[in-house]
Amino acid sequence: MTGLIALGGLALVGLLAVGMLVLLASVIKLVLFVVLLPIRLIVNLVLFPVRLLFGLLLLPILAVGLLVGLVVMVIASVFALLVPLLPVVLVGLVIWAVVRAGRKPVPTVS
């Protein structure tokens, strides 16, 4: 029983150590974020026109890709709906063939 209590105490100390490391990492992250925020803002302001230009240049390519994707999606949806009906269609074709084979040919008037 005491071994179990000691194991629980070790787990608690381990969780405390991990919690302290997470707290330290969070403080370091906050300090770095605050220190580097002005630099990030300046870089984003400088790169905004470049990003806007590339975005406008890629817009037609994305539109064509979107149209191709939509066409593929519609074709896949049609196949997904029709493929489960194939056994029913095959049974219908077999019944039609049997009925047609059992019929006498209709004489044509000439």
Secondary structure, 3 states (H helix, E strand, C coil): CHHHHHHHHHHHHHHHHHHHHHHHHHHHHHHHHHHHHHHHHHHHHHHHHHHHHHHHHHHHHHHHHHHHHHHHHHHHHHHHHHHHHHHHHHHHHHHHHHHHHHCCCCCCCC
